[in-house]
Amino acid sequence: MRQIINEFGKSEWVDYEKTILLLKIKNTETGIELCDHLWVNYTKGFEKLGTLNKGDLIAFDARITDYQRGLGMCADIDYKISRPTKLSIKRRKNGW
């Protein structure tokens, strides 16, 4: 998978864990766009990459899992990535 960093935020649902918004998520093997955006937990793996800026291109492996989004009658099943590994920076916004 690869993503372009857009911004940081805080999750409203899980004790305000630090999260990161990824845009244009693609399967690097097929080139198929999987989704237009995805909020993920800012794990130690992301932290080890150093400072990430809007526009940076990163790659990683991850599992896709489902979860219940919303509460009560408005609950819906959605999907998320979990256990990102092999994180790397493919291109920095400033060109390196």
C-alpha positions, -999 to +999 in steps of 0.1 A: +000+000+000+011+036-004-003+068+009+003+105+007+004+122+041-022+149+045-026+159+082-025+147+117-055+146+140-070+129+171-094+100+171-128+109+186-136+073+195-105+058+212-092+079+241-078+106+218-050+085+203-028+104+178-038+095+142-027+104+107-048+110+076-036+091+045-049+100+011-050+081-022-044+046-008-032+023-036-021-013-039+014-010-052+013-044-070-018-036-090-019+002-090-056+001-080-068+028-057-083+011-026-098+042-010-095+080-012-087+085+025-081+066+057-074+077+093-049+054+110-033+053+144+001+070+145+020+040+156+057+037+166+064+026+131+052+059+117+071+077+144+103+060+135+101+075+100+108+109+115+088+141+107+062+134+080+048+163+060+018+168+039+026+154+005+051+128+015+047+094-001+050+064+022+047+026+017+039-002+042+023-036+045-009-040+066-038-062+073-074-051+065-099-056+093-135-046+098-150-027+128-183-012+139-185+025+131-211+046+150-235+036+177-269+020+180-292+022+150-266+043+131-239+016+135-223+004+103-195-019+094-164-002+080-128-013+073-094-002+086-058-012+084-041-028+113-005-038+122+013-017+096+048-031+090+078-024+067+071+014+067+093+034+044+093+069+029+093+066-009+093+103-017+094+135+003+073+165-007+105+184-012+117+159-038+141+134-021 
